[in-house]
Amino acid sequence: MKSSKRLKRKSSTTSDICLIVHGSMLLHTKHHNLIAQPDESLLKLTPTELANAARRLLPVTTKRTRIALALPSDEFVATTLKLPAVAAQNIKNVVNLQLPTLLPGVTEPLLLAVQAPTVGEQTCALWMPTKRAEELFQAFDKEGLFLNCILPRPVVVLPNTSTPYQVYDEDDETITCLEWSNGVIQRWLQLPKAERDEPEFQTQLEETLSSLQMGVEQEWKSSVSDWENLPSPLPAAYDYAFIPPGAAVRKAKAVQRKKRIGLIFAFILLIIGLIGGIYYAIDYELSLKQRLAELKRRTIDISQLRAEVGEIEQLIGPIKNLPRQDIVTILDSLDKAIPKDSWIISFHIEEGFVKVEGYSPEPTELIEKLTNEPKFIEVGQTRDISKEGSRKELRFGIGFKLKDFDLESYRLEYFPDR
């Protein structure tokens, strides 16, 4: 009995519109914000031609539309492998290490799309040249379009359930048979049609088709009309998305900018709250002093009123004299000290001690710069410098104290017993 359990996707990649290349045609999936346009004809599948056709096909909008481009199967290379369960946690790094064995002789940089297989099953790793992906991104960017990701065309029709599924995709160049189960492409069979009339090709094609599981739901796409008016790809398709380097950089900058804005906004709210509390306390003190003056004029017991004011001043003293952590000044000093090729991803301040974490090509030089900052003292590492994945920058953690922040004297004065 087939399971219809839906998959919980981990892929954060998604798009607003998907463009599909089939032969000499550029088509688009259905989208409620897209005005129907005639399909575009392509002379060649060059990045410039594809970008120009996409510009003619899509309406001009002020919103940055995220575009997924589904390319024919012959743009990709598939390799099949079987991995231990432990490799699932770091699947891409494990597969990339096997590249010289999987594709011997290949020296150019490749992008990888792969999913961890279920225990005991095999998986397919899909590869495409990094240069081709980046050229497409740059061509689309020149036309004012954001190429968010690139998809192999057969994955566009993958379902969002864990049930086994098969896709047959045929165009003028190749025939591709895809076998998918439990959210993983387990087999990817691709045959060229240049030698279609030869008996060996026919035999290989028949063996391929007969090897597909019987009784499994199948999707047959053998002509350009089969790709017209398709719905937008489901999340399962984006598990096999290729992110051009330019798109990855742009996304990282957007995330960094959003985090920075959120951090600044949180600090502003904190400062506003502290200032509001101080002003309230001062205003309350002033109102009490005015009341005292009134009572003096009415010949009420002045000594009692003075005692009350003294109590209030003693009560609000810890608030008025609380050592200030000038966060705006600290952030300004960090912004001036940290070079443009470095950035902070974490900022924590407590009792005059600041901890920052981030990425930099030279964390040691960054520590020296912060040491030379007159407002900071006791600058040092809070974590080991490390390298993460394929990043060029190193992960660092630095801590320092604020020079003019005297919390100990404040505690001795107002909280001597604690």
N, C-alpha and C positions, 0 to 999 in steps of 0.2 A: 504494500500500500504506500502511495507516495505521500511524503510529508509536505505540508504547505507552510511550515514554520518560517516566519520572516527572519531575515538576517539582520544582526546588529552591526552596522557598518562603522568602521573606524576612519574611513577616508574623509578628510576635511575639504577635499576638492569638489567643487560643483560649478555649474555654469548657468548663464541666463538663456543662451541659445546654442544649439549644436548645428554646425554646418557639416554636410556629408559630401565627400567627393566620390563620384562613381563614373569611371570612364572620362568623358569630356564634360560632365555636368557637375555643377555645384548646387546642392539642394539644402534645405533647412528643415528642421523639425518644427512641429506645431508650437506656437507660443502666443499667449493671449495678448501680448503687447506688440506683436510684430504684424505690421500691415503686409498682406499677401503681396509678394513680388514674383515676377516670372523667374524661373530657374535660369541660372547663368551658365553659358557655354564657356569651356576652357580650351585654349589652344595648347598650352603646356602646363604641367604641374609645377612650374617654377614658383618660388615664394612670392615674387612680384605679381605674377599672373593670378595666383590664388587670392592674394590680398586685394588686388584691384577688383576681382570678381565679387569678393565679399563686400567691398565698399559699395559696389553698385547694387548688390542684393539687399543689403540691410539699410533701414532708414537711419537718417542722421538724428541722434539724440544727444541731450546734454549729459545724460547718465552714462557712466563708463560700463558698458555692457560686457560681461564676461563671456568669452566665446570659446567653445570647444570645437576643435576641428577633427573630424573623423576621416582618416586617410585609408587608402586601400591596403590590403594585407602585404603587398610586396614592398611596402615602405619599412617593414619590420622583419626581424629575425626571431624565431622561437627556438628555445632549447628546453628539453625536458630533463628533470632531475628529481631525485628522491632524497629528502633531507631528514635527519633525526629531529625529534620533537623539540630538542633544546634550541635548534636553530630558528624556531619560529619567533623568538623574542627579538632577534636581530637579523631578520631574513635578508634584507638587501645587502648588508655588509658581507654576510656569509656567501651569497650568490656572487657578488662582485669579486670576491677573492678567487672564485672558481672560473672567472672569465677566460684566463689563458687556456684552461682545459676544455671549456665548453665551446669556445670560438678561437681555436688556435690560429695564429697569424694575424689576428685583428689587433691593430695598434691605435686606431683612432678612438677618442673618448665616446662612450656610449651611455645613453640613459637607460634605466632599468625599470620595468614594471613587473612585480611578482607578488604573490600572496602566499602566506604560509599554508602548507597542506594539512589536511587532517592526518591523524596518526596512521601510518602504514600506506598512505596514498602518495602519488606523485604530483608534481606541480609543473607548470610551464612558466618559464621566465621569458618575457618579451623584451627585445632590445631595439633601439633606434639610434642613429648617429646624433650626438649632441649638436654638431654643426648644423645639421638639417633643421632640428627643432629651433635653434637660436635664429637661423636665417628666416624661418617662418615668423617667429615672434617679431623680429625687427621689421620685416616687410609689413606686417599688420600694424605695427606701431606707427610706421610712417603714414599710414592711411587713417590714423586716429582710432584704431581698433585695438582692443586688449585681448590677445590670444592667451587665454587662461591655461589651457591644456590641450594636448593632442591625444586622440583615442584611435586605436585600431578599429576599423569600421565594423567588423563582426561583433564587437562587444557592445555596440550601441543598443542591440535588441535583447541583452541579457535581462532576465527577470529579477525580481527582488525577493525571491524565495530560495530555499535550500534544495528544492527538488532538482534532479538531474535534467539537463537541457542540452540540446545540440543545435548548432547553427551551421547552415550550408550557405556560403557566400561565393558567388561566381561573377566575374567580370571578364573583360576581353583579355586580361593578362594571366589571371590565376584562378584557381579553385581552392577555397579554404574551408576546412571542416574543423569546427571547434566543439569540444566536449567539455561541459561545465557541470560541476556538482559541488554542493556544500560551499558555495562562494569562491571556488577555485577552478581555474582552467586546468584541467588534467591532461588534455591532449589538444594539440594544435597541428593539424596536418595541412600543408600548403603545397600545391602542385602547379607547376607552370603549364600554360596552355600552348606554348610555342610549338610543342611536339605532340599536339593533340591527335594527329592522324596516325601516329606510330602505335603499333600493337602494345609495346611496353607501357606506354602512357595509359592506354585503355585498361590494361591489366592492373596497373598500380591504382588507378582511380576506382576500379571495381573492388579491389581489395580494401581500399580505404573506406568506401561506403559500406561494405559488408562488415567492417570491423566496428562500426558504430553500434552502440547498444540498441537492442530491439525493445520496443515498448516505451521509449523515452520521448518526451515532447520535443518536437523539432521545428526549427524556423528555417524556411528555404527562401533565399534571396538570390535569384538568378538573372534579374534584369533591373534596369534603372527605375522602372515603375514601382518595384517592390520597396524602394527606399523613399518614395514620396509620401508626404503627409504623415510621417511617423511621429509618435509622441516623444517628448524630451527623454533622454536616457535616464534610467533609474540609478540609484546610488551604486549598484553592483558594477556598472560600467566604469565609474570613476575610480574603482579600485585598481584599474589598469590604465590610469591616465599618466601621460608623460608631461612633466612640467618643464618648459624651456627655462634655461638659466636666467634669462631676463625676467620672466614672469615670477620666478622664485625670489629674485632680488626685490622686485617691486612689492610682492606680498610681505616679505620680511620688513621692508621699510614701513609699510602701512601698519603692520602689527606693532612695530617699535614706536611709531608716531602715536598710535592709539593708547599704548601703555603710558607713554610720557605725558600725554594730555590727561589721562585718568589720574596719574600720580600727582601732577600739579594741581588738578581740581581738588583732590583729597586734601592736599596740604593747605590750599586756600580755605577750604571749609574748616579745617582744624584751627587755622589762624583766626578766622572770623569768630569761631566759637570761643577761643581764648580771649580775644579782644572784647567780645560781647560780655563775657563773664566779668572781666576786669572793670569795664565801664559800668556794669550793673552794680558791682560792689562799691565803686567810687560814688556813683549816684546815690546809692543807699546811705553811704556815710554822710554825704552832703545833706541829704534830707533829714538825717538825725541831728546834724549840727544846727540846721535851721529850726528844728523843733526845740532844741536846747535853748537857742536864743529867745524863742517865743516864751518858753517857760521861765527864763530869767526875768523877762519883762513882767511876768505875772507873779513874781516873787515866790515861785515854787522852790522847793528844796534844791538848790544848785548843786550841792555835793552829790546828791543822788543821781542827778542828770550827768554829771561828770563821770561818775562811776559807770553809768550805762554806755556813754560814749567810749570810755576806755575798754569796756568789754567788747564793744563792736569792733574797735580798732584791733584789739587782740584777736578777734575772730577772723577778720578779713586780712590780717597781716600775712598769713601764709599764702594768700592768693596774690596780694599786691606785690610781695617780695619774692615770689617764685622765680627762680633763675630762668631766663628766657633762652630758648633754643631758636635762634633766628634762622628759620628754615630757608627763607628766600635768599638770605646772604650765603648760606651753605651751598645751596643749589647753584647760585651764581659763581661761587668760587670753584665748584666742581666743573661747571661748564667751561670756565676759562682754562682750567688745568688739564682737562681731558682732551686729547687731540681728536681730529675729525675721524680718524680710522679706528677709534675706540668708542664704546658706548656702555652705558649702565643698564642692566635689566632688573636690578633689585636695589632698593634703598631702605634702610632701617635706622631709626634714631631712637635712643632710649637713654635718659639720664646723662646726656652730654656725650654719649658714645655713638658713633656713626659707623654702620657697616654697609658697604656697597659691594655688589657683584656685577660682573659684566664680561665683555670680551675685548681683547686688545692683542695686537701682534707683539707688543713689547710691554707686558705687565710690570716688569722690573723698572723700566723707565717711568712708568706711571706712578709707582710708589715713590720714586725719587722726586717727582714733581710735586706730589702731595706733601712730602716731607718738607719741601721748601716753602710751602704755604704757611705764612705766619699765624694764621688763625687755627691751624691744626697741630696737635702734638701726639706723640706716641703712635706714629703711623706704622702699620705693619700688616702682614698677611693674616686673614682669618680662615683661609682654606688653601690647599695646595693648588698651584697653577696646573691646569690640565688641558688636554686637547679633546674636543668632542667631534666624533665623526670626521667628515671631510672639511670641516671649517679650517680656514687659514688662521683665524684668530684663536687665542688661548683664553680659556675661562679663568677668571681671577676672582679673588675675594680680598678686600682691603678694609681695615678698620682703623679709626683714629678718634681721638678725643678733641673736644672743643676747648681751646686754651682758656677762654674767659668764663667758662661755665663752672661755677663753684657750688656744687650741690651739697658738699659736705658741711660747709659753713651754714648753709640754709637749714640743714637737718639739725645741726647742733643748737641752732637758735630756736627753732620752732618745734622740733620733735626730739628733744634730748634723750628721751627714755626709749626710743625705738631703734 
